[in-house]
Amino acid sequence: MTSQFQVFGIFEAYCNILESSHLFGKCPFTWDKKRGELYLDTLFFGYSFYWVKVIFSMITYFIPGWVVVIRYFCNQTGVTNWEDNIPLNVIGVNVAMLTVVTCLVLVFAPLVIFWNKYGILVQRQTFEVFETLIADCNPVQQGQQVTVKIHSIASSIFRMYRNCPYLAALSCLIFSQEPAYFILLQLGISPLHPLVVLLRAAALVATAAEVGRLIALLAGLILFFINATWRQLHMWGAICDRKIHVGLYFYRQLIALYILRRGPATFMTTVAITIGFALQVSFNYASIVLAGLVPLNAYVSIPYVAFASGVTMAVIVYFLAEVNSICKTRLDLMKRKCAMKNIKNRRKELLKKIRAMPILAFHVSLCNTTSPITRHFKMTYLDKVLDSTASLVMGFPI
């Protein structure tokens, strides 16, 4: 297993599983095998199939979906009195779908804007530090088994979303859950005509494929970050056990790597946690208040999104908190090792340097202040999710 595959193998799996599929194909956010980087290609014409699917999905699903949802809420509030022939379960499915897509777009928007400026630089610096660490560790200390497990999880996610578009399209066709079905009825066009059914199926498959691509890409980026960071901390810990001064040298490299990207990292962490929190709480609320009020085929997607967003946020917050905890524990251990031995001038200087080192932590911006993500933050986040969900259920019952 080469060093490049250990770091970027998740993106290679994404390329081999999803981008090799005729349904998905390549998108501008793609893996370059020659350069060994995930980059954003600004050329339009090289991805014509992707853009055709995006435009087709916008026209046939997302624009009708927003029209249907806005019309429903306007009628409910008494602002307008338009004809409303759409069942509540269809409204619920489309609200859930549009909410998920909106959250994904909000997460990817800053990534798309800053990726070629910061994302590629982060990949290169991460790989350089990784290679330096791996050269100083034997195979047992490198922690390759962690990478194997994470790559396996990523491949399973990519395979699942490779097949999901067909199942999602079939479900919507059988239960008539897409907004275009009801708009066609109002226009006097039979939605069951063979050509219309074929067009509806193509629209649903294209829409589900591109939404699935966004989810799979986001999962791949999260797993890439977890794999690279965890492996670096694991190898750094193994080096610290052998040579404290070498461990301090590598810790300085890790600190320098994070300081270079602290601004973008804090911004993206804040965006991800804020959007994830809102998505998790809103779908927890919907799962509770809509239970038994809408048909099962429409309801099942709501707790699924609540569960998926909850697991994703739990993994992100837990891992970010563990980074701080691991670094704090390791630095304390290094201090004790220096203090336990005969205090010589060299040891005294080393101890002073270790004490002067900041504890590595990812930060999140809250109420105009920047706070480190620690274990206390992890517990506070969970409490806020539960409190907010309970407040919504009690304050806005259906």
C-alpha positions in Angstrom: 0.0 0.0 0.0 1.7 3.2 -1.2 1.7 6.4 0.9 -0.4 8.2 -1.7 -3.0 5.4 -1.6 -3.1 5.4 2.2 -3.8 9.2 2.2 -5.9 9.6 -1.0 -7.3 6.1 -1.5 -10.8 7.3 -0.6 -10.8 9.6 -3.6 -9.5 6.9 -5.8 -12.4 4.6 -4.7 -14.8 7.5 -5.4 -13.4 7.7 -8.9 -13.4 3.9 -9.5 -16.9 3.3 -8.1 -19.0 6.4 -8.9 -17.3 8.3 -11.7 -16.7 5.1 -13.7 -20.5 4.5 -13.7 -22.3 5.6 -16.9 -25.1 7.1 -14.8 -22.8 9.4 -12.7 -19.8 10.1 -14.9 -17.3 12.9 -14.0 -18.2 16.2 -12.4 -16.0 19.3 -12.1 -15.1 18.2 -8.5 -13.0 15.2 -9.5 -9.9 13.2 -8.8 -6.9 13.8 -11.0 -4.9 10.5 -11.2 -1.9 12.2 -12.8 -1.4 14.9 -10.2 -2.8 12.7 -7.4 -5.2 15.5 -6.2 -8.9 16.1 -5.8 -9.3 19.4 -7.6 -12.1 21.6 -9.0 -12.0 21.9 -12.8 -13.4 25.3 -14.0 -13.8 24.1 -17.6 -17.5 23.9 -18.5 -17.4 21.8 -21.7 -15.5 18.9 -20.4 -18.5 17.9 -18.2 -21.4 18.4 -20.5 -23.2 15.3 -19.4 -23.0 16.4 -15.7 -24.4 19.9 -16.5 -27.2 18.5 -18.6 -28.3 16.4 -15.7 -28.1 19.3 -13.3 -30.1 21.6 -15.6 -32.6 18.8 -16.3 -33.0 18.1 -12.6 -33.6 21.8 -11.9 -36.3 22.1 -14.5 -38.1 18.8 -13.8 -37.8 18.5 -10.0 -36.3 21.3 -8.0 -38.2 24.3 -9.5 -41.5 22.4 -9.5 -40.7 21.2 -5.9 -40.2 24.8 -4.7 -43.3 26.0 -6.5 -45.4 23.2 -4.9 -44.0 23.8 -1.3 -44.3 27.6 -1.5 -47.8 27.3 -2.8 -48.8 25.0 0.0 -47.5 27.2 2.8 -49.0 30.3 1.2 -52.4 28.6 1.2 -51.9 27.4 4.8 -51.1 30.9 6.0 -54.0 32.5 4.0 -51.7 34.7 1.9 -53.1 33.2 -1.3 -55.9 30.8 -2.3 -54.3 28.8 -5.2 -55.6 25.4 -6.2 -54.0 22.7 -4.1 -54.3 19.2 -5.3 -51.2 17.7 -3.6 -51.4 15.3 -0.6 -49.7 16.1 2.6 -47.3 13.1 2.3 -46.0 14.4 -1.0 -45.5 17.9 0.5 -43.6 16.2 3.4 -41.3 14.2 1.1 -40.5 17.3 -1.1 -39.8 19.5 2.0 -37.4 16.9 3.3 -35.7 16.5 -0.1 -35.4 20.3 -0.7 -34.1 20.8 2.9 -31.4 18.2 2.5 -30.3 19.6 -0.9 -30.3 23.1 0.4 -28.0 22.1 3.3 -25.7 20.2 1.0 -25.4 23.2 -1.3 -24.7 25.5 1.6 -21.9 23.2 2.8 -20.4 22.8 -0.7 -20.6 26.5 -1.7 -17.6 27.6 0.4 -15.7 24.4 -0.6 -16.2 25.2 -4.3 -15.2 28.9 -3.8 -12.0 28.2 -1.9 -11.0 24.7 -2.9 -8.4 25.5 -5.6 -6.9 28.2 -3.3 -6.8 26.2 0.0 -8.0 22.6 -0.7 -5.1 21.6 -3.0 -2.5 23.2 -0.7 -3.9 21.3 2.3 -3.7 18.1 0.4 -0.1 18.6 -0.5 0.9 19.7 2.9 -0.9 16.8 4.5 0.8 14.4 2.2 4.2 15.9 2.9 3.8 15.6 6.7 2.4 12.1 6.3 5.4 10.9 4.3 7.8 12.5 6.9 6.0 10.7 9.7 5.8 7.3 7.9 9.5 7.4 7.2 10.2 7.5 10.9 7.8 4.6 11.9 8.0 0.9 11.3 5.1 -0.9 9.6 3.6 -1.8 13.0 3.6 1.8 14.2 2.1 3.2 11.0 -1.5 2.2 11.8 -2.4 1.0 8.3 -5.3 -1.1 9.7 -7.2 2.1 10.5 -6.8 3.2 6.8 -8.1 -0.2 5.6 -11.2 0.1 7.8 -11.9 3.7 6.7 -11.4 2.8 3.0 -13.8 -0.1 3.4 -16.5 2.2 4.9 -16.0 4.7 2.1 -16.2 2.0 -0.6 -19.5 0.7 1.0 -21.0 4.2 1.0 -20.0 4.8 -2.6 -21.5 1.5 -3.7 -24.7 2.2 -1.9 -25.2 5.6 -3.5 -24.3 4.1 -6.9 -27.5 1.9 -6.8 -29.7 4.3 -4.8 -30.9 6.5 -7.7 -32.7 3.6 -9.3 -34.5 2.5 -6.1 -35.4 6.2 -5.3 -36.8 6.7 -8.8 -38.8 3.5 -8.7 -40.3 4.4 -5.3 -41.3 7.9 -6.5 -42.9 6.5 -9.7 -44.9 3.8 -7.8 -46.2 6.2 -5.2 -46.4 9.3 -7.4 -44.4 11.4 -5.0 -42.6 13.9 -7.3 -44.2 17.4 -7.8 -44.1 17.1 -11.6 -46.8 14.4 -11.4 -49.4 16.8 -9.9 -48.3 19.8 -12.1 -48.8 17.6 -15.2 -52.3 16.8 -13.9 -53.2 20.5 -13.5 -51.9 21.1 -17.1 -54.2 18.4 -18.4 -51.3 16.1 -19.4 -51.6 12.4 -18.4 -48.6 11.6 -16.2 -49.2 7.9 -17.0 -48.6 8.1 -20.7 -45.6 5.9 -21.6 -43.5 8.8 -22.9 -44.3 10.9 -19.9 -43.5 8.0 -17.5 -40.2 7.6 -19.3 -39.4 11.3 -19.0 -40.4 11.3 -15.3 -38.2 8.2 -14.7 -35.2 9.9 -16.4 -35.7 13.1 -14.3 -36.0 11.2 -11.1 -32.9 9.0 -11.8 -30.8 12.1 -12.8 -32.0 14.0 -9.7 -31.3 11.2 -7.3 -27.9 10.5 -8.9 -26.7 14.1 -8.4 -28.0 14.4 -4.9 -26.4 11.0 -4.1 -23.1 12.3 -5.6 -23.1 15.3 -3.2 -23.8 13.1 -0.2 -21.1 10.6 -1.3 -18.5 13.4 -1.9 -19.2 14.9 1.5 -18.8 11.5 3.2 -15.6 11.0 1.3 -14.2 14.3 2.4 -15.1 13.7 6.0 -13.5 10.2 5.9 -10.4 11.6 4.2 -10.0 14.1 6.9 -10.5 11.5 9.7 -8.1 9.1 8.1 -5.3 11.6 7.5 -5.5 13.3 10.9 -5.9 10.0 12.8 -2.9 8.4 11.1 -0.8 11.5 11.7 -1.6 11.6 15.4 -1.1 7.8 15.7 2.4 7.9 14.2 3.3 11.0 16.2 2.3 9.2 19.4 4.5 6.2 18.4 7.4 8.5 17.8 6.9 10.3 21.1 7.1 7.0 23.0 10.6 6.4 21.5 12.1 9.9 21.3 10.6 12.9 23.0 12.7 15.5 21.2 11.7 14.0 17.8 8.1 13.9 18.9 8.3 17.6 19.7 9.8 18.3 16.3 6.9 16.5 14.5 4.3 18.2 16.8 5.6 21.6 15.7 5.0 20.5 12.1 1.4 19.5 12.9 0.9 22.8 14.7 2.4 24.7 11.8 0.2 22.8 9.3 -3.0 23.6 11.3 -2.0 27.3 11.8 -1.6 27.8 8.1 -5.3 26.6 7.6 -6.8 27.7 10.9 -9.0 30.5 9.3 -10.6 28.3 6.6 -10.7 25.3 8.9 -12.6 27.3 11.6 -15.0 28.8 9.0 -15.8 25.4 7.5 -16.1 23.7 10.9 -18.6 26.4 12.0 -20.6 26.1 8.8 -20.7 22.3 9.0 -21.7 22.2 12.7 -24.3 25.0 12.3 -26.0 23.4 9.2 -25.7 19.9 10.7 -27.3 21.0 14.0 -30.2 22.7 12.2 -30.7 19.7 9.9 -30.5 17.2 12.8 -32.9 19.1 15.1 -35.5 19.9 12.3 -35.7 16.2 11.2 -35.8 15.0 14.8 -38.8 17.3 15.3 -40.4 16.1 12.1 -39.8 12.4 13.0 -41.7 12.9 16.3 -44.6 15.1 15.3 -45.4 13.4 11.9 -45.3 9.8 13.2 -48.7 8.3 12.4 -49.9 11.4 10.5 -48.5 10.6 7.1 -48.3 7.3 5.2 -45.3 5.1 5.9 -43.9 5.4 2.4 -43.6 9.2 2.9 -42.6 9.1 6.5 -39.7 6.7 6.3 -37.4 9.2 4.6 -37.7 11.6 7.5 -36.3 9.5 10.4 -33.7 8.2 7.9 -32.4 11.7 7.4 -32.6 12.4 11.1 -30.6 9.2 11.8 -28.0 9.9 9.1 -27.5 13.5 10.1 -27.2 12.5 13.7 -24.6 9.8 13.1 -22.6 12.2 10.8 -22.6 15.0 13.3 -21.8 12.6 16.2 -18.8 11.3 14.3 -17.5 14.8 13.3 -17.9 16.4 16.8 -16.5 13.3 18.5 -13.5 13.1 16.3 -12.7 16.9 16.5 -13.0 16.7 20.3 -10.7 13.6 20.4 -8.0 15.4 18.5 -7.8 17.9 21.3 -7.9 15.2 23.9 -5.2 13.1 22.3 -2.8 16.0 21.9 -3.4 17.2 25.5 -2.8 13.7 26.9 0.3 13.1 24.8 1.8 16.5 25.8 1.2 15.8 29.5 2.9 12.4 29.1 5.9 14.0 27.5 6.1 16.5 30.3 6.0 13.7 32.9 8.7 11.8 31.1 11.0 14.8 31.1 10.3 15.5 34.8 10.9 11.8 35.8 14.4 11.7 34.5 17.5 13.4 35.9 17.0 17.0 35.2 19.9 18.1 33.0 20.1 21.4 31.1 19.0 19.7 27.9 16.0 18.2 29.6 15.1 21.5 31.2 15.1 23.2 27.8 13.0 20.4 26.3 10.5 20.6 29.2 10.2 24.4 28.7 9.6 23.9 25.0 6.9 21.3 25.6 5.2 23.5 28.2 5.2 26.4 25.7 3.5 24.3 23.0 -0.2 25.1 22.4 -2.6 22.2 22.5 -3.8 21.4 19.0 -7.6 21.9 18.7 -10.1 22.7 16.0 -12.2 25.8 16.7 -15.8 26.9 16.1 -17.1 30.4 16.0 -20.0 30.9 18.5 -21.5 34.3 19.4 -18.6 36.4 18.1 -16.1 34.2 20.0 -13.9 31.3 18.8 -14.0 28.3 21.1 -11.9 25.1 20.9 -13.8 21.8 20.3 -13.1 19.8 23.4 -14.9 16.9 25.1 -17.0 19.5 27.0 -18.1 21.0 23.7 -19.1 17.5 22.6 -21.4 17.0 25.6 -22.8 20.6 25.2 -23.6 19.9 21.6 -25.6 16.8 22.4 -27.5 18.6 25.2 -28.4 21.4 22.8 -29.7 19.0 20.2 -31.9 17.3 22.8 -33.1 20.6 24.3 -33.9 22.2 21.0 -35.8 19.1 19.8 -37.8 19.0 23.0 -38.6 22.7 22.8 -39.8 22.4 19.2 -42.0 19.4 20.0 -43.6 21.1 23.0 -43.8 24.6 21.4 -45.1 23.6 18.0 -47.2 20.4 18.3 -49.2 19.2 15.2 
